[in-house]
C-alpha cells in the first residue's frame, strides 16, 4: 500500500483526498497541526524553493514562473551538489 504524507487540509479537501485515495489504495498520513518537522524533508525543500526561486523573481504571467521553476528544478536535481556532501 502506498502512503502520502501532507499537511492537514480543511474538511472539504480532506474528504476529496479521501475519495481519491481510497480506490487507489493510498493511505493518507496527515501531519499534526503545529508539527512541521513531521515531514522535515519537504519543509526543507519548500524553504529552498521559496528562498532561491520564488522570492527572487517577479512573475507577470503564468508562463514565466513555469519556465523559471523548470530551470530551477533542473538545477536543483541535476547540477547542484548534494547537501550531505
C-alpha positions in Angstrom: 0.0 0.0 0.0 1.3 3.4 -1.0 1.3 6.3 1.5 1.1 10.1 1.1 2.2 12.5 3.9 0.8 16.0 3.8 -0.3 18.9 6.0 -3.8 18.6 7.4 -6.2 20.2 4.9 -9.6 21.6 5.6 -12.6 19.3 5.8 -13.7 19.6 2.2 -10.2 18.9 0.8 -9.7 16.1 3.3 -12.9 14.5 2.0 -11.9 14.9 -1.6 -8.4 13.5 -0.9 -10.0 10.5 0.8 -12.3 9.9 -2.1 -9.3 9.9 -4.4 -7.0 7.9 -2.2 -9.3 5.1 -1.1 -10.0 3.4 -4.5 -6.3 3.7 -5.4 -5.1 2.0 -2.1 -3.2 5.1 -0.9 -3.0 5.7 2.8 -3.2 9.3 3.8 -0.9 10.4 6.7 -1.6 14.0 7.8 1.0 15.9 9.9 -0.5 17.1 13.2 -1.0 20.9 13.4 2.0 22.7 14.9 4.4 19.9 13.9 6.0 20.9 10.6 9.0 18.7 11.2 6.7 15.7 10.8 7.9 16.0 7.2 11.2 17.8 7.5 12.5 16.9 4.0 9.5 18.6 2.4 9.7 21.6 4.7 13.4 22.0 3.8 12.7 21.7 0.1 9.8 24.2 0.3 12.1 26.7 2.1 14.8 26.4 -0.5 12.3 26.8 -3.3 10.9 30.0 -1.7 14.4 31.4 -0.9 16.1 30.5 -4.2 13.4 30.9 -6.8 10.0 32.3 -5.7 11.3 35.2 -3.5 13.9 36.4 -6.1 11.6 36.6 -9.1 8.6 38.6 -10.1 6.0 36.9 -12.2 3.7 38.8 -14.5 2.1 35.8 -16.3 1.8 32.0 -15.6 4.3 31.1 -18.4 7.2 32.9 -16.8 7.0 31.0 -13.4 6.6 27.7 -15.3 9.8 28.4 -17.2 11.7 29.6 -14.1 10.5 26.7 -11.9 11.5 24.2 -14.6 15.0 25.7 -14.9 15.3 25.8 -11.1 14.1 22.2 -10.8 16.8 21.0 -13.3 19.5 22.9 -11.5 18.3 21.6 -8.1 18.1 18.0 -9.2 21.0 17.7 -11.7 23.7 20.3 -11.2 23.9 21.3 -7.6 25.9 19.2 -5.1 24.0 17.1 -2.6 23.6 18.9 0.7 25.1 15.9 2.6 28.4 16.0 0.6 
